[in-house]
Amino acid sequence: MTLSCSNTLFPKPFFTSCSSPTQGTHFSNLPQPTKQDTIFKIKGPSTLSGHITISGSKNASLPLLAATLCCSGTSLLHNLPNVSDIQAMASILSSLGAKVDAFDGKMMVNSDGVGKVEVDLEEMKKIRGGFFVIGPLVARFGEAVVALPGGCNIGKRPVDLHLRGLRALGAVVELRQLVLQCYRDGKVWARAANGRGLVGGKFRLDYPSVGATETLMMAASMADGTTMLSNVAKVMEPEVVDLARFLTDCGAWIEGAGSDNLIIRGKRQLYGSECVIKPDRIETGTFMLAAAITRSCILMSPVIPSRVSCLIDKLSQAGCKISRLDQQTLQVSAHPSHIGYDLKSFDIKTNPFPGFPTDLQPQTMALLTTCTGSSLVEESVFDNRMTHARELQKLGARIQVSGRNALVYGFDEGSSLQGSRVIARDLRGGVSLILAGLAAKGTTQIHDIAHIERGYENIDMKLQNLGADIQRLTLTPVPLLL
């Protein structure tokens, strides 16, 4: 098989200033008058009731789709969420030459026809998860050319652990930056030093990164020899569990479940397998918080309660009544007739699983503005995951932010949510504005909802089915006179 990549990938680096009008300035934060703007319009306050069906996990689906590149033959993934991140990953696989067929919430991938190892730059800009393909491409085909990842701007998420880990497995890795001051504008070129494939090795992660653990698991599964990875994201981390199970079903040998050390014996060939994506624990948590912030009672399934146990504990502490009706169904109630009093504030500190998920921090902050008392929110995973606080303040929330920490005042200490115009600046921060809009008095308009649609399947329709007054509207652009 002849694999292709550009012969002019790395000319002399092109250096320019990040202060040019198209890079690094903050003009993109302003509404653009020449583009259509699709918004969510919410009339509150809302009371929700009924049952919600939880979609498959977006965070689990992305590395699983990348892992199909490791496999000969066809892989079939069930219960994929219909969100833009999954569509972008499917496009990346197709652009490499894989055959991708999507139907009825399933995706069939055959990567035997992969004929190139360079991922399209524009596709990579759309999602951070596209970077996962670097491990399978180098492991199976001996080479990869991948742009630095895109996704939400929630702080530093460097890929150095991925790259150093690949070097430990015998890869030559080179980063070429296209713009001197903008680290993200560049490409990574990786190739097997021996000209054939990766080899087993030892590597210790400085931080138990889920993404780096997943990249190196995929790469080591096809390396020649045994790989020992230490200080990895524990294999109890839900998305790591799902990937390890899939790779094992494809023929990989992985040992160390439940610990922070992995031993992986590489196989020359892995074979396509079948996998059912587990329900999304972040969507589950989001709808649990929706029930709490609207003081409502809703049912949700399918769920895996053990994957949201930290949130169950916090909401129970606040006063919510949470019942497990069967193996896969939760009932969450904050209705005054059920709890007899208002919800109390509580503190959170984000941490890797089984700690409090960083992806539920913004939604929880929205809830805390409606509780009694004040709360401390500590963000220990990302260094820039507080931008939603500014938008919540536009809705009347009283929040004081200091670095990675925020002091959130409840409704009895100055917070009073009122409808307003706000901007979804990232995925989870955007959905926190939906929750706040459901609880706010009056009309809330949320702009830049493409961020939200990266990770939530038909969230407006799901909320409508629960009784929310939420509409998706496309605004006609109006030229601005400058």
C-alpha positions as CSV (number, residue, x, y, z in Angstrom):
1,M,0.0,0.0,0.0
2,T,1.3,3.4,-0.9
3,L,0.3,6.1,1.5
4,S,0.5,9.7,0.5
5,C,1.3,13.0,2.2
6,S,2.3,16.4,1.0
7,N,5.9,16.9,-0.1
8,T,5.7,20.5,0.8
9,L,4.3,20.1,4.3
10,F,7.2,21.8,6.0
11,P,8.7,24.6,4.1
12,K,10.6,27.2,6.0
13,P,8.4,28.2,8.9
14,F,6.1,31.2,8.1
15,F,6.3,33.6,10.9
16,T,3.8,36.4,11.5
17,S,2.3,38.3,14.3
18,C,-0.7,36.9,16.2
19,S,-2.0,40.4,16.4
20,S,-3.0,40.4,12.7
21,P,-6.7,41.0,12.2
22,T,-7.4,37.3,11.4
23,Q,-5.4,35.8,14.2
24,G,-5.3,36.5,17.9
25,T,-7.6,39.5,18.1
26,H,-10.9,39.4,19.9
27,F,-13.0,40.6,17.0
28,S,-14.5,37.1,16.7
29,N,-16.2,37.6,20.0
30,L,-18.5,40.2,18.5
31,P,-21.7,39.1,16.6
32,Q,-20.8,39.0,12.9
33,P,-23.3,41.0,10.8
34,T,-22.7,39.2,7.5
35,K,-23.4,35.6,8.8
36,Q,-26.7,34.1,9.8
37,D,-26.9,33.6,13.5
38,T,-28.8,30.6,14.8
39,I,-29.9,31.1,18.4
40,F,-31.8,29.5,21.2
41,K,-34.7,31.6,22.5
42,I,-35.9,30.5,25.9
43,K,-38.9,31.9,27.9
44,G,-38.8,31.2,31.6
45,P,-39.2,30.2,34.2
46,S,-39.9,26.7,33.2
47,T,-41.2,23.6,35.0
48,L,-40.2,20.3,33.5
49,S,-41.8,16.9,33.6
50,G,-41.6,13.6,31.8
51,H,-38.9,11.2,30.5
52,I,-35.7,12.0,28.7
53,T,-33.7,9.5,26.6
54,I,-29.9,9.9,27.1
55,S,-27.8,9.7,24.0
56,G,-24.5,7.9,23.6
57,S,-21.4,9.4,25.0
58,K,-19.6,11.9,22.7
59,N,-16.4,11.8,24.7
60,A,-16.3,8.0,24.4
61,S,-17.2,7.9,20.7
62,L,-14.4,10.0,19.4
63,P,-11.5,7.8,20.5
64,L,-13.5,4.7,19.6
65,L,-13.9,6.0,16.0
66,A,-10.1,6.8,15.9
67,A,-9.4,3.2,17.1
68,T,-11.1,1.8,14.0
69,L,-8.0,2.9,12.1
70,C,-6.1,0.2,14.1
71,C,-8.3,-2.5,12.7
72,S,-8.4,-4.6,9.6
73,G,-11.9,-5.3,8.3
74,T,-15.1,-3.6,9.5
75,S,-16.0,-2.1,12.8
76,L,-19.6,-1.3,13.8
77,L,-20.4,1.2,16.5
78,H,-23.9,1.5,17.9
79,N,-25.6,4.4,19.7
80,L,-23.4,7.2,18.4
81,P,-24.8,10.7,19.2
82,N,-25.9,12.8,16.3
83,V,-23.7,15.8,17.1
84,S,-21.3,17.9,15.0
85,D,-18.2,16.5,16.7
86,I,-19.1,13.0,15.6
87,Q,-19.8,14.2,12.0
88,A,-16.4,16.0,12.0
89,M,-14.6,12.8,13.1
90,A,-16.4,10.7,10.4
91,S,-15.3,13.3,7.9
92,I,-11.7,13.0,9.1
93,L,-11.8,9.2,8.7
94,S,-13.3,9.5,5.2
95,S,-10.7,12.0,4.2
96,L,-8.0,9.5,5.0
97,G,-9.6,6.9,2.8
98,A,-11.7,4.9,5.3
99,K,-15.1,3.8,4.2
100,V,-17.7,5.3,6.6
101,D,-21.4,4.5,6.5
102,A,-23.8,6.1,9.1
103,F,-27.3,4.9,9.6
104,D,-29.9,4.7,12.4
105,G,-27.5,5.9,15.1
106,K,-24.8,3.4,13.9
107,M,-21.6,3.9,12.1
108,M,-19.7,1.2,10.1
109,V,-16.0,1.9,9.5
110,N,-13.6,0.0,7.3
111,S,-10.1,1.5,7.2
112,D,-8.5,-1.1,4.9
113,G,-8.7,1.5,2.1
114,V,-6.8,4.2,4.0
115,G,-4.4,5.7,1.4
116,K,-3.1,8.8,3.1
117,V,-1.7,9.8,6.5
118,E,-2.2,13.5,6.4
119,V,-5.4,14.8,8.1
120,D,-7.1,17.8,6.5
121,L,-6.2,21.0,8.3
122,E,-9.7,22.5,8.2
123,E,-11.3,19.3,9.6
124,M,-8.8,19.2,12.5
125,K,-9.6,22.8,13.4
126,K,-13.2,21.7,14.2
127,I,-12.6,19.3,17.0
128,R,-9.9,18.4,19.5
129,G,-10.8,14.8,19.3
130,G,-9.4,14.5,15.7
131,F,-5.9,14.4,17.2
132,F,-6.6,10.9,18.4
133,V,-5.9,9.5,14.9
134,I,-2.1,10.2,15.3
135,G,-1.6,7.1,17.4
136,P,-3.4,4.6,15.2
137,L,-1.9,6.1,12.0
138,V,1.7,5.8,13.2
139,A,1.2,2.4,14.7
140,R,-0.5,0.8,11.7
141,F,0.8,2.8,8.7
142,G,4.2,4.0,10.1
143,E,3.5,7.7,9.6
144,A,1.0,10.6,10.4
145,V,0.7,14.3,9.7
146,V,-1.8,15.9,12.0
147,A,-2.6,19.5,12.6
148,L,-2.7,20.8,16.2
149,P,-6.2,20.3,17.6
150,G,-9.1,22.7,17.7
151,G,-12.2,22.5,20.0
152,C,-13.3,24.7,22.9
153,N,-11.0,27.5,24.2
154,I,-11.1,26.5,27.9
155,G,-7.4,26.8,28.6
156,K,-4.1,25.0,28.0
157,R,-4.5,21.5,26.8
158,P,-1.1,20.8,25.4
159,V,-0.4,17.6,23.4
160,D,3.2,17.2,24.6
161,L,2.3,14.1,26.6
162,H,0.9,12.5,23.4
163,L,4.1,13.4,21.5
164,R,6.6,12.4,24.2
165,G,4.8,9.1,24.6
166,L,5.0,8.3,20.9
167,R,8.7,9.1,21.0
168,A,9.1,6.6,23.8
169,L,7.5,4.0,21.4
170,G,10.0,4.6,18.7
171,A,8.5,7.5,16.8
172,V,10.3,10.5,15.4
173,V,8.1,13.4,16.1
174,E,8.5,16.9,14.7
175,L,6.3,20.0,15.4
176,R,6.4,22.7,12.8
177,Q,4.7,25.9,13.8
178,L,3.2,28.1,11.0
179,V,3.0,31.1,13.2
180,L,5.6,31.9,15.8
181,Q,3.4,33.3,18.6
182,C,0.4,31.0,18.0
183,Y,1.2,27.5,19.2
184,R,-2.0,26.0,17.8
185,D,-1.2,27.0,14.2
186,G,1.0,24.2,13.2
187,K,1.3,20.5,12.3
188,V,2.8,17.4,13.9
189,W,4.7,15.0,11.7
190,A,5.4,11.6,13.3
191,R,7.0,8.5,11.7
192,A,8.3,5.2,12.9
193,A,12.1,5.6,13.3
194,N,12.7,2.0,12.1
195,G,10.6,2.7,8.9
196,R,8.2,-0.1,9.8
197,G,6.2,0.6,13.0
198,L,6.3,1.4,16.7
199,V,8.1,-0.6,19.3
200,G,7.3,-1.3,22.9
201,G,8.7,1.0,25.5
202,K,8.2,2.7,28.9
203,F,6.6,6.0,29.5
204,R,5.4,7.9,32.6
205,L,2.8,10.6,32.1
206,D,3.5,13.8,34.1
207,Y,-0.3,14.1,34.6
208,P,-2.9,11.3,34.3
209,S,-4.4,12.8,31.1
210,V,-7.3,10.9,29.7
211,G,-6.6,12.0,26.1
212,A,-2.9,11.0,26.2
213,T,-3.7,7.7,27.9
214,E,-6.1,6.9,25.1
215,T,-3.7,7.9,22.3
216,L,-0.9,5.8,23.8
217,M,-3.2,2.8,24.4
218,M,-4.1,2.7,20.7
219,A,-0.5,3.2,19.6
220,A,0.9,0.6,22.0
221,S,-1.7,-2.0,21.0
222,M,0.0,-2.4,17.6
223,A,3.6,-1.7,18.7
224,D,6.2,-4.5,18.4
225,G,6.8,-5.7,22.0
226,T,5.6,-4.8,25.4
227,T,4.7,-1.3,26.6
228,M,4.5,-0.1,30.2
229,L,2.6,3.1,30.8
230,S,2.6,4.6,34.3
231,N,0.6,7.4,36.0
232,V,-2.0,7.0,33.3
233,A,-5.7,8.0,33.7
234,K,-7.0,5.1,35.7
235,V,-8.8,2.5,33.7
236,M,-11.8,3.1,35.9
237,E,-12.1,6.4,34.0
238,P,-15.3,5.7,32.0
239,E,-14.0,6.7,28.5
240,V,-10.8,4.8,29.1
241,V,-12.7,1.7,30.2
242,D,-14.8,1.8,27.0
243,L,-11.7,2.2,24.7
244,A,-9.8,-0.6,26.5
245,R,-12.8,-2.9,26.1
246,F,-13.1,-2.2,22.4
247,L,-9.4,-2.7,21.7
248,T,-9.4,-6.0,23.7
249,D,-12.4,-7.2,21.6
250,C,-10.3,-6.3,18.5
251,G,-7.5,-8.6,19.7
252,A,-5.3,-6.2,21.8
253,W,-3.7,-7.4,25.1
254,I,-4.1,-4.8,27.9
255,E,-3.5,-5.4,31.6
256,G,-3.8,-3.1,34.6
257,A,-7.5,-2.3,34.8
258,G,-8.3,-0.2,37.8
259,S,-4.7,1.0,38.4
260,D,-2.6,3.8,37.1
261,N,-0.2,1.4,35.4
262,L,-0.9,-0.3,32.1
263,I,1.0,-3.2,30.5
264,I,0.2,-3.6,26.8
265,R,1.5,-6.3,24.6
266,G,1.4,-5.2,21.0
267,K,-0.2,-7.3,18.2
268,R,0.8,-7.1,14.5
269,Q,-2.8,-7.0,13.5
270,L,-6.1,-6.1,15.1
271,Y,-9.5,-6.9,13.7
272,G,-12.7,-4.9,13.4
273,S,-15.3,-5.5,16.2
274,E,-18.7,-4.3,17.3
275,C,-19.3,-1.8,20.2
276,V,-22.3,-0.2,21.8
277,I,-21.5,3.3,23.0
278,K,-22.5,3.8,26.7
279,P,-24.9,6.6,27.6
280,D,-23.4,10.0,28.0
281,R,-22.6,10.7,31.7
282,I,-22.2,14.4,31.0
283,E,-25.6,14.7,29.3
284,T,-27.1,12.6,32.2
285,G,-25.6,15.1,34.6
286,T,-26.8,18.1,32.6
287,F,-30.4,16.9,32.7
288,M,-30.1,16.1,36.4
289,L,-29.1,19.7,36.9
290,A,-31.9,20.9,34.6
291,A,-34.4,19.2,37.0
292,A,-32.7,20.8,40.0
293,I,-32.5,24.4,38.6
294,T,-36.2,24.4,37.5
295,R,-37.3,22.7,40.7
296,S,-38.9,19.9,38.6
297,C,-39.2,16.1,38.6
298,I,-38.0,14.2,35.5
299,L,-37.1,10.6,34.6
300,M,-34.0,9.7,32.5
301,S,-32.7,6.6,30.9
302,P,-30.5,4.8,30.0
303,V,-28.0,5.9,32.6
304,I,-25.1,4.3,34.5
305,P,-25.6,5.7,38.0
306,S,-22.0,4.8,39.1
307,R,-20.7,7.2,36.4
308,V,-22.5,10.2,37.9
309,S,-22.3,9.2,41.6
310,C,-20.4,12.3,42.5
311,L,-23.2,14.5,41.2
312,I,-25.8,12.3,42.8
313,D,-24.1,12.9,46.2
314,K,-23.9,16.7,45.7
315,L,-27.5,17.1,44.6
316,S,-28.7,14.9,47.4
317,Q,-26.7,17.1,49.8
318,A,-28.5,20.1,48.3
319,G,-31.9,18.5,49.0
320,C,-32.9,16.8,45.7
321,K,-34.6,13.5,45.9
322,I,-32.9,11.0,43.6
323,S,-34.3,7.5,43.1
324,R,-33.1,4.6,41.0
325,L,-36.2,3.1,39.5
326,D,-34.4,0.2,37.8
327,Q,-31.0,-0.6,36.5
328,Q,-30.9,2.2,33.9
329,T,-33.5,4.7,35.1
330,L,-33.1,7.6,37.5
331,Q,-35.8,10.0,38.8
332,V,-34.5,13.4,39.9
333,S,-36.8,15.7,41.8
334,A,-36.4,19.1,43.2
335,H,-40.1,19.9,43.2
336,P,-41.2,21.8,46.3
337,S,-43.9,19.3,47.0
338,H,-41.3,16.5,47.1
339,I,-38.5,18.1,49.0
340,G,-40.5,20.5,51.2
341,Y,-37.8,23.3,51.3
342,D,-35.4,25.1,48.9
343,L,-32.1,23.7,47.7
344,K,-29.0,24.5,49.8
345,S,-25.7,25.6,48.4
346,F,-22.7,23.2,48.2
347,D,-19.0,23.5,47.2
348,I,-17.4,21.6,44.3
349,K,-13.8,21.0,43.2
350,T,-13.3,19.4,39.8
351,N,-11.0,16.3,39.5
352,P,-10.5,13.3,37.3
353,F,-13.0,10.5,37.7
354,P,-14.4,9.5,40.2
355,G,-14.1,13.2,41.3
356,F,-16.4,15.9,40.2
357,P,-16.4,16.2,36.4
358,T,-15.0,19.4,34.9
359,D,-17.5,19.0,32.1
360,L,-20.3,19.6,34.7
361,Q,-18.8,22.5,36.5
362,P,-20.4,25.3,34.4
363,Q,-23.9,23.7,34.6
364,T,-23.5,23.3,38.4
365,M,-22.5,26.9,38.7
366,A,-25.8,27.9,37.1
367,L,-27.7,25.8,39.6
368,L,-25.8,27.3,42.5
369,T,-27.0,30.8,41.7
370,T,-30.6,29.6,42.5
371,C,-29.7,27.9,45.8
372,T,-29.6,29.4,49.3
373,G,-26.3,30.5,50.6
374,S,-22.9,30.8,48.9
375,S,-20.7,28.2,47.2
376,L,-17.1,27.8,46.3
377,V,-16.4,26.4,42.8
378,E,-12.8,25.3,42.3
379,E,-11.6,24.3,38.7
380,S,-8.5,22.2,39.0
381,V,-8.5,20.6,35.5
382,F,-8.5,23.6,33.1
383,D,-7.0,27.0,33.5
384,N,-9.6,29.0,31.5
385,R,-13.0,27.4,32.4
386,M,-14.7,30.4,33.9
387,T,-15.8,32.4,30.9
388,H,-19.4,31.3,31.4
389,A,-19.4,33.2,34.7
390,R,-19.4,36.5,32.7
391,E,-22.4,35.3,30.7
392,L,-24.3,34.2,33.8
393,Q,-23.6,37.6,35.3
394,K,-25.5,39.1,32.3
395,L,-28.5,37.0,33.5
396,G,-28.3,38.5,37.0
397,A,-26.0,36.0,38.7
398,R,-23.7,37.3,41.4
399,I,-20.4,35.6,41.0
400,Q,-16.9,36.6,41.9
401,V,-14.1,34.9,39.9
402,S,-10.5,34.7,41.0
403,G,-8.3,32.7,38.6
404,R,-9.6,29.1,38.7
405,N,-11.9,29.7,41.6
406,A,-15.4,31.3,41.8
407,L,-17.5,32.4,44.7
408,V,-21.2,31.9,43.7
409,Y,-23.9,33.7,45.7
410,G,-27.4,32.1,45.9
411,F,-30.7,33.8,45.3
412,D,-30.8,35.0,48.9
413,E,-27.4,36.6,48.6
414,G,-27.8,38.7,45.4
415,S,-28.3,36.4,42.5
416,S,-31.6,36.9,40.6
417,L,-31.8,35.4,37.1
418,Q,-33.5,37.5,34.5
419,G,-33.6,36.9,30.7
420,S,-31.0,38.6,28.6
421,R,-28.8,38.1,25.5
422,V,-25.8,35.9,26.1
423,I,-23.1,34.1,24.1
424,A,-22.2,30.4,24.3
425,R,-18.4,30.7,24.3
426,D,-17.8,26.9,24.6
427,L,-19.7,23.7,24.8
428,R,-20.3,23.2,28.5
429,G,-20.4,26.9,29.3
430,G,-23.1,27.2,26.5
431,V,-25.3,24.6,28.0
432,S,-25.0,26.2,31.4
433,L,-26.7,29.3,29.8
434,I,-29.6,27.1,28.7
435,L,-30.1,25.9,32.2
436,A,-30.0,29.4,33.5
437,G,-32.4,30.5,30.9
438,L,-34.9,27.8,32.0
439,A,-34.8,29.3,35.5
440,A,-34.7,33.0,34.6
441,K,-37.7,35.3,34.4
442,G,-38.4,36.5,30.9
443,T,-36.7,35.8,27.6
444,T,-33.1,34.6,27.1
445,Q,-31.4,34.6,23.8
446,I,-28.3,32.4,23.4
447,H,-26.0,33.1,20.5
448,D,-23.2,31.0,18.9
449,I,-25.1,27.8,19.7
450,A,-22.8,25.8,17.3
451,H,-20.6,25.2,20.4
452,I,-23.5,23.5,22.2
453,E,-24.4,21.4,19.2
454,R,-20.9,19.9,19.3
455,G,-21.9,17.7,22.2
456,Y,-25.7,17.7,22.7
457,E,-28.0,15.9,20.4
458,N,-31.3,17.8,19.7
459,I,-31.2,19.4,23.2
460,D,-33.9,21.9,22.2
461,M,-36.3,19.1,21.2
462,K,-35.5,17.1,24.3
463,L,-36.3,20.1,26.5
464,Q,-39.5,20.9,24.5
465,N,-40.7,17.3,25.2
466,L,-40.2,18.0,28.9
467,G,-42.3,21.2,28.7
468,A,-39.7,23.9,28.2
469,D,-40.4,26.9,26.0
470,I,-37.3,26.9,23.9
471,Q,-37.0,27.6,20.2
472,R,-34.2,27.4,17.6
473,L,-34.3,30.6,15.5
474,T,-32.2,31.8,12.6
475,L,-31.8,35.6,12.7
476,T,-31.5,37.6,9.4
477,P,-28.2,39.4,9.3
478,V,-28.3,43.1,9.6
479,P,-25.4,45.1,8.2
480,L,-23.7,47.3,10.9
481,L,-22.8,50.9,10.2
482,L,-19.3,51.3,11.5
